[in-house]
Amino acid sequence: MFDLVITRVLITKLTLTIEDTVIDSAKKYARQKGKSLCDIVENYLKSILQ
């Protein structure tokens, strides 16, 4: 017998005020890693909240 588990993940948009140079560098970093800037920020936040 199998149990079905459904998990809902809510996604919320967030507006941040960050220096242009920081954003440019972060976008470059994300491109080099093959990830979106959103993924980089989300993973960083998850890592510091654990």
N, C-alpha and C positions, 0 to 999 in steps of 0.2 A: 504494500500500500504506500502511496506517495502523499505527502502533505504539500499543499500549495501555499506558498508564502508570497504575498504581494506587498512590496514596499513602495510607498509613494515618496518621491523626493521633490520638494518644492524649491523652485529656483527664483531668486529675487535679484532684480537689477540694483546696482549700487553705484553711486556717483562719488568719485574721489577727486580731491584737488591735489595734484602732484606736479612738481617742477617739470617743465618740458624736457630738460636734459635727462632727467630720471626716466621719464616715459620713453624717450627715444632709445636709451640704453636698454631698458627692459624689453622693448619690442625687438631689438636686435638680438638680445639674449634668447628670447622666446623662439625667434625664427631659427637660430642656430640649433636649438634643442628640438625643433620640429613640433613645437607646441604653441598654443595660443597664449596670449598674455593673461587671459582669464584663467586658464589652467594653471599657469605659474603662480598667480596670486592665490587662487583657491588652495592649491597644494601647500603653499607656504603657510597660509593661515591654519590649515588643518594640522601641519607639523608643529606649530607653536602652541596649539590648543590641546594637544594630547598629553 
